[in-house]
Amino acid sequence: MVLVKLFAQAAEIAACSELEVEGSTVSEISSKLVESYGDDFQTVLNSSQIWVNGSSAPFERSLVEGDEVAVLPPVSGG
């Protein structure tokens, strides 16, 4: 299991800011999140940055037990 931290619109769609997800790559985790939270989550994910343990990560990045994945949507405001 990895800890997934959700921010901004991603957290709003999922109605939580943290959850544990089973997966061995960022892509697998992302797919499970979209399966759970639907097309709106996919839309947010498409424009988000993904970080693993504090560093930007590609979807192919391998994950191990205890990793922390952050979904960081773009910030807007004024």
N, C-alpha and C positions, 0 to 999 in steps of 0.2 A: 504494500500500500504506500502511496505517496500522499502528502498533504497538498491540496490544491487551494490556493487563496484566490478569491475572486474580488474584483474591484469594480466600482462604478456600475455601468449598465449590466455587466456580467453578474454581479452580485444581486442586482435588482431582479433580473430574470430568474435566477436560481433561488431567490429568497433566502440566501445565506452568504456569508463571506468566507467560510472555510468548510471543506469536506475532505474525506479520505476516499481515494479512488484507486482501484487495482489496475495496473498497466505497466508495460515495460518500455514504452516510448511516449514521447509527447503526443505524437499522432494518435496513438491508442487511447490515451487519456482524453484528448480532444474529442474523438469520436464518441466515447462513452458520455461525455458531457452533453454533446449535441443530441444523442439518443435520449438522454434524460430530460433535457430542457427545450428541445425543439429548434425550429427554424430561426426564431428570433435570436437564440444563443449563437447559432451558426453565423448569422449576420454580424453580430458583435465580435465573434472570434475571428472572422475574416479581416477585421481592421485592427485587431489587438496585437500587442507584443506579448510574447511568451518568454518568461524567464524561469530558469531552473537554478535554484540555490544562489540567487542574486545576480546571475549573468544571463544575457540574452541567449536564447536557444532555438535551434531549428526544430521542425516537426520530427525529424529523423533522430533526434537526440535520445539515447538510451537512458532509462531511469532505473534506479535501484531503491530498495526499501529505505524509507526515511528521507528521500529527496523532497524538496519543496518546489512546487510549480506555481507560478503566479501568472494570472491572466490580467493583462493591463490594457484596457480599452483606451482609445484616445480621449484626452481631457478636453472639454469645452466649457465655456463660461464667459463671464464678462465682468 
